[in-house]
Amino acid sequence: MTGIVTSLTGKATVLSKDGVARALREGDEVQQGDIVITASGSSVEIESVGDTSFSVPENNEFLINDELFGVGV
């Protein structure tokens, strides 16, 4: 696990690196290589296992990678 969704407002989707899309929900895990996609009026907050957090604002596609949380996460 790279991170966990701690807050979700509106609608968001996660696209896994193998191309499978699913609706994102609070408590879901995100992995390196996943793309978080937020809709209009939506936002997602993700926290790493090391307690680093970041937000994905509305109308964005955001690639989860090791640079977000530090190498080796």
SULQUI-V94986 format. One record per pair of residues at least 6 apart in sequence whose C-alpha atoms are under 7 Angstrom apart, sorted by the first residue. I is the first residue (numbers start at 1). J is the second residue. Records with the same first field share a line. If there is no record, write none. Layout:
BEGIN
I=J / J
END
This chain:
BEGIN
1=29 / 30 / 31
2=30 / 31 / 32 / 48 / 49 / 73
3=29 / 30 / 31 / 46 / 47 / 48 / 49
4=27 / 28 / 29 / 30 / 46 / 47 / 48
5=26 / 27 / 28 / 29 / 44 / 45 / 46 / 47
6=26 / 27 / 45 / 46 / 47
7=26 / 44 / 45
8=25 / 26 / 43 / 44 / 45
9=42 / 43 / 44
10=41 / 42 / 43
11=38 / 39 / 42
12=23 / 24 / 37 / 38 / 39 / 42
13=21 / 22 / 23 / 24 / 36 / 37 / 38
14=21 / 22 / 23 / 24 / 34 / 35 / 36 / 37
15=21 / 22 / 34 / 35 / 36
16=33 / 34 / 35
17=33 / 34
31=64
32=64 / 65 / 66
33=63 / 64 / 65
34=63 / 64
35=61 / 62 / 63 / 64
36=61 / 62 / 63
37=60 / 61 / 62
38=57 / 58 / 59 / 60 / 61
39=58 / 59
40=58 / 59
41=58
42=57 / 58
43=55 / 56 / 57 / 58
44=55 / 56 / 57
45=53 / 54 / 55 / 56
46=53 / 54 / 55
47=53 / 54
48=69
52=69
66=73
END
